[in-house]
Amino acid sequence: MVSVEFKQEKHNALIGILMIVIAILFLLYMGSSMVHSTKAFWEANTIERLLE
């Protein structure tokens, strides 16, 4: 019985770690995308043009 509970805890820990890794990768992807789109926006537009 203890062995079954240990396997379940080990399984839950692995799933938790996997979800954390996926979340970190998602946040890095979204951050990179946001930086890229912001850079493209500022290269395409100037302050003077935006204030018109």
Rosetta blueprint (number, residue, H / E / L):
1 M L
2 V H
3 S H
4 V H
5 E H
6 F H
7 K H
8 Q H
9 E H
10 K H
11 H H
12 N H
13 A H
14 L H
15 I H
16 G H
17 I H
18 L H
19 M H
20 I H
21 V H
22 I H
23 A H
24 I H
25 L H
26 F H
27 L H
28 L H
29 Y H
30 M H
31 G H
32 S H
33 S H
34 M H
35 V H
36 H H
37 S H
38 T H
39 K H
40 A H
41 F H
42 W H
43 E H
44 A H
45 N L
46 T L
47 I H
48 E H
49 R H
50 L H
51 L H
52 E L
